Amino acid sequence: MRSMTAAALVLAASACAVQAAETVRRGAFDVETLASGVHVYRNATAGFPGANSLIVERADGLLVVDAQPSPEAARALLAAVAGAYKVPVRYLVLTHPHTESWGGASAFPEGTLIVASANARTALEDAAYDSGAEVRARAADPGAWKEPKRILPVLYAAAPFTLDDPLRKVVVYPLPRAHSRGDLWVELPGTSVMAIGGLLVPDRNPYGGDADVRGWIGALNDLIRDDVMVFVPSAGPTLGSDAARRLRDALAWTRGRVQEAFTNLVPAPEVVDRVMADPALPTWFDPRAKPSFARTIVTEAFDETMADRKRRGLP
């Protein structure tokens, strides 16, 4: 079992997997160039620290991945982008249906083609779907947070598709349920850059209230590739394959501990608390974070295991 120190070192190595490019400030954003015509805009304001939008220069205009968490933040992003480019924003790709991805969509110019997975479109069409659970939990005043106006994607699919362009082709990969009900990632052929939304986080505190842990593990396995060196998450620094390995192992540990509890005949109502009390838990997650989402991961793994057991006729 890895020690806390070893886990921290792996995480630090992941965050530094790619040598940081020179950062410039544009408006409220720190901007890093990751490849020719590919830039990450990282929100530096107090209200939305670290929220990322990827900007891709194309012959037909700009493609933006993730809209910032609010219309106000999106307007700040668009102002910063307008000061750097003389071409319009043509596409907005939403990596998942959580508010940190789509919340600013209503501020984008009319005519922007909004792209997402079919599952994300289905989630956002559901008025009962709580897309803001994570961002609300992180808000300084959760009770004062209000969901922005939902803007539904116009182009959506359940299978990979290409937004072709003579300057920069973009390939969109919708995923089975993983971090959320409607994840996708964005690949930029000819670069080592992928935008992966909420599939990775730069710390030991991933949000799992909307997850499918088994599907998330599968998605992370697919991210561990030799040809990709820069993962752009929804927030925080760019990451490398070590971050995908570490989160995959953390999720696999969680599923293993839940299943082991059932094998050991721990009563079902006690399983989540038993896993949360495991001395190894802080190796994989941060139960002291404010807020900590470790219980959301363990609870989701428990719910999935219960569903599997019921399908097999087990108690």
Buried (B, 14 or more C-beta within 10 A) or exposed (E): EBEEEEBEEBBEEBBBBBEEBEEEEBBBBBBBBBBEBBBBBBBBEEBBEBBBBBBBBBEBBBBBBBBBBBBBBBBBBBEBBBEBBEEEBBBBBBBBBBBBBBBBBBBBEEEBBBBBBBBBBBBBEEEEBBBBBBBBBBBEEEEEBEEBEBBBBEBBBBEEBEBEBEEBBBBBBBBBBBBBBBBBBBBBEEBBBBBBBBBBBBEBBBBBBBBBBBBBBBBBEEBEEEEBBBBBBBBBBBBBBBBBBBBBBBBBBBBEBBBBBBEEEBEEEEBBEBBBEBEBBBBBBBBEEEEBBBBBBBBBBBBBBBEEBEEEEEE
